Amino acid sequence: MRIGFLIDMDVGVKDNFVQPFLLAFEEAYERGITSRRIELVVEEASSLPRRAAKIAVDGFRKLVDQGCIGVIGPLISDNSISLAPYVEDWQVPALTWCGTERYHGEYCFNLGNGGCGEEATLMAAWLAQSGYRRVGVFNEISPNGEEYFQYFRWACDTLSVKIVALETITQTPADLTSSVERLRDARPDALAYMGYGYPTILLGPIFETLGWKPPRIMTTAFQFAYAKPEWMAALEGWVGIDQYCEQNPRVTPFLDRFEKRFGRRPGTNTVPILSYDSARVYAEAIRRAPILTGPGIKAGLERIRFLPSTTGGPRTHIAGGPHDHKLFNGDWLLYRRIEGGKTVFVDYYQPPD
């Protein structure tokens, strides 16, 4: 049985993705969840937002042609939106990590590394509960940027948080300094970043030069900090939406098993736990599938109920259903902050009164 992994972005340390998949598939066979071993097939197809969508489409097709009955990926919204019609035509489930609500279909499944509407709502709640009533916003011109901002405006209006300044930027802006200066001049209580997030790693030196370090919160772009040490340093001081939670009782046992299997410990990093859960989801779908084909795996994914999650808070669980393909439930998103070159837990989402 083959499951594909479509790499459509710069993933940093690739082993942080691939090794958890392998561990989950090995455990599924050893524990009798699957009666046959699962083979992982990896296809590198870095595409949008830096390259062409067709690269991701061609990469997915290669995985289908190699006999994959399910695929993990694409990982980001731009490519997920582009690929959705092909996923439907080829009838092979694609379990994406994307945040957009525009990725949907009979074979489109989501184990989100965030969600545009969900993240924006959490960000506005953090601002309000922290006492910040005037916010300056960076908003990217991108599929996610537009979606984030729509939900953020609604949430801010509900919570009486006023957007006092807005800087609309591209995903590769030429002059971030001027944008920061204009936001500073509006005298906001805090900043919010809406978008995929490559520009955020450029903001640290600008804040230093201007001598302005406001409270600031961003989307799951925060998790770029895990990709490279220099990006962690660049994002010092930010609060962000994350999915790693030390209080989840499944995290430490997973890290222990991972270290025993691969001789290293990935530490505080969302990617390995989300990768592990993504592979577990396919193992459970195979267990429930009426036939080992794309349509059979689709049916298996829709039959998962209350699968305990390693990702997110202690009460996060995974479940699907016909026409219910967003699989995370519970405290699957939470707040962390970068302090001293590492991320620290801040809080779970607290609904407003």
N, C-alpha and C positions, 0 to 999 in steps of 0.2 A: 504494500500500500504506500503510495507516494503523496506527500503533502508538500506544496511549494512555498517558498519564501521569496517574495518580490521586493527587492531593495530599491526603492525609488528616491532615495535621498542620501546625503552624506551621513553615515551612521556612526562615525567615530570608531570606537572599538567594536569591530564586527562580532567578535566572540561573545560580547555581552548580549547579543541577539541569538546567535546560532547555538551556543552551548546550552542555554536554558531550554531551547527547543529539543535538543538531543536528550537532555536529562528527562524531560517530561515524557518523551516517547519511550525511552528505555524503562522508566518507572511504570508506564501504562502496560507494557508487555509483561514486566516482572510481576505486577500485581494482578494480572489477569483481566485488566480492563479491556485490552484488545487481545485477540487470539493469534494475531500475526504482528510481526515487527513493522513499524512505520519508518519509511525512508524519507529524509528531508532532501529536497532539491532546491538549490539556491540559484536565483537569477538576479544579477546586478543590472539595474536599469534606471540609473539616476536621471530624472526627467524634470518636470515642473517643480519649483518655479524658475530654476536656472537653465534648464534645457527644454526639449520638446516633449509634449505629451505622448507623441507617437512611440517614444522609446519605452515608456511604461506599457503601452498597449502591446507592442511587439514582445516585450519581456513576458507578459502574462500569457500570450499565445504560445510562447516556447514552453512554458510550464504545463499548459494544457496538452500540448503535443507530446510531452514526455510522460503523460499518463497521470498527472496529479489530479486527485479527486477533490482537492480543496487547496486554497492558497491563503497564506497569511500575508496581507498587504493588498494594495499599496498602503503606505503608512501615512501619507499626507492628503489633505483635502483636494488640492488642485488635481492630482492624478486620480483620486477616487471618483470625482465628478466626471472626469474624462473617460474613465474606464467602465463606468456603470453599464452603459448600453452593451458593451462587448461581453461583460460578465453575464448579462441576461441572455445574450445570444448563445454563448458557449456552455451555459448551464453548469458551471463549476463555481461553488461558493467562494467568495472573496471576503475574508475576515479582516477588515481594515481597522486601523487605529485613528482614523480621521475624526475631525470635530464637526464637520459640516452636517447640517440636516438635509442637504441636497443629495446625499448619497443614499439611495434606497432602491429596493427592487426585490424580486423573489429570491435572488441569489446573492444579494448584498447584505452582509452582516457586519456589525460594528461592536468591537470591544475597545471603546474609545480611550485614547490617550488624551482625554479631554472632550469637551463638547462646546461649541461656540455659544449657544444659549445658556448652558449651565455655567460655564466659566464666567461669562459676563455678569450673570446674576450673583455669583459668589464674590466677584470683585466689588460690585456695588455694595453688597452686604458688609464686606470688610471695611470699606470706606465709612459707611454710616455708623457701624458699631465702634469704630475707632475715633469717631467724633469729627471726621473730615467732611465738611459740607460743601467745599468748593474744590472742584477737581479740574486739572488740565489733562487733556487726552492726546496721545499719539494714536492716529488711526491709519492703518496701512490700506493702500489701494490694492486689494487682493480679494479672492473669494471669501476667505475667512474674515478679513478685516471688515468688510461690509456687514457680514452676518453678526460678528461680535458687537459692532457698534449699535446695530438696531436693537439687540437685546439689552445692551448696556444702557441706552437711553430710556427704555421702558423701566428698567430696574431702578435707575437713578431717580426718575420721576416718582416712582412709588415710595422711595425712601427719603425724598426731599434732599437729594444730593444734586447740586447745581454744576453743570458743565460750563465753566467760565472761559475756557479757551480750547480750541481744537486745531491740531496740526495734522493735516493729511499728507502722508508721505508714501513714497513707493517702497517696494521691498528691497531696493538697493538705492537709497537716497544719496544725492550728491552733496547736500549741505545740511547736515543734522544740527550743526551749531546754531544756525539762525533759528531753526525750529525750537530748540531748547531755550534760546533767549526770549523768543516771543511768549512761550509758555511761562517762563519765569516772570516776565513783565506783567502777566495777568494776575500774579500773586495768588496762585491756588494753594490750598492746604496740602494737596497731594497730587501725584501724577498717576495716570493709568495708561497702560500700553495695550492696544488692541491690534493683534495681527500675528502672523506666523513667526516673526521675531528675529530674523537675522540682524536688523539694525540695533537691537538692544545691546549687543556685545560691543558696539562702538560708542555707547553713551557714557561709560565710566570715565574715560579721559576728559570728555566734555564737561561733565559735572565737576571734576577736579579743577579744570582750568577756570571755570566760571565761579568756583567756590560756592556752589549751590547743590545741596544734597537733600531734596525734599523727600518725605515719605512717598513710597512708590510701589505699585503693584502691577503685575503683568499676568498674561494668560499662561497656558502651559508652555509657551516659549521659554519660560523659566527653566525648563528641563534641558535646554541647551547647556546649562552649567555642568551637566554630567558628562558631556561629550569630550571636553578638553579642559585641562587645568587652567589654561589662560582665559577660557570663557567663564569659569567659575569666579576667577579674580575680577573679571570685567563686570560681573553682575552683583558684586558685593553690595549688600544693603537692600536689595530688592526683596519684596514678598511676592510669591507666585503661587499659582495653582499647580498642585503636584498630586502624586498617587502613592508615594512611598510612605509607609507608616510603621514605625517601630512597635506600636501598640497592637498591631495585627499579629495574633499568635502563630500564624503560619509563616511569617517572614524569617525569623531566626532558624527554625528547622530547615527551611528551604536553603538558606545560606550555608548551613552546616553540611547538608547533602551535596550542595554544589561544590563546596571546598573539598570535600572528600573525593568527589568524582574528578574534578579538574585541577586540583592543587592550587587554587587561588580563591580569594573571597572578593566578590565585586563590591561589597560595602553598600553605602547609601546611594542607591541608584534605581530609578524607576524602571529602566529598560529591562534588566534581567527578570524582575518579577512579572512584568507585563508580558514579556516573551514566554515565560514559563506558563502563565495562565492561558495564553493564546494556544499553545500546543496542547495543554490539558483539555481545552474546549474541543479541539478536533478529536482527541482520543475519546472523549465522552460522546461526541457525535458519531464516531465510528461504532462505538458500543451500541448505540441506539438506532443505527441506520438499517432500514429494511433491505437495502442492497448497496454494495460498495461501488457506487457511481456518484457523479455530481448530484443528481436529484436525490439519491439516497442519503448523502451526507447533509444536504439541505434539510431533509426531514429529521435527521438526527440532531442537528443544531436546534431545531424548533422544539425538541422534546427534552431539552436540558432544564432542570428545575433545581433551585437552591444549591448550586455547586459552590462550596466555600471558596472565596477568592483570596489569593495571596496579595493582590493589588488592592490598594485603598485601605480604609479603616477596618476595624475588627468585625463589623457587621455587614461588610460588602459581600454580596453573593452574585452568582451568574445564572441567568435563566433566559430562555427564549420562548418563542411561540409563533404560530402562523401569524404573519403580519406584525410580529413584535421581534425585530431583529437588532435592537439596541440592548445588549446583553448584560451590562452592568446595572446593579441595583444596590441601594444603600449608600454609605459614605465613601463612594468610589473616587471622589475628589476632595481635596483638603488643602490647607494653607501651610507653606513652609517659607522660611526666610534664609538668605545666605548671610552667615556671620563667620568671620575669621576663616574664610576659604572653605566652608562646609555648609550644608543645609541643615536647618533645625526645624523641628515641628513647631507650628504656631497654634493651630486649632482646626476643628472641623467646622463645617458650615453651621451657623446658628440661625434658624429662621427668625425674621423680625417679628415683633409682637403684633 
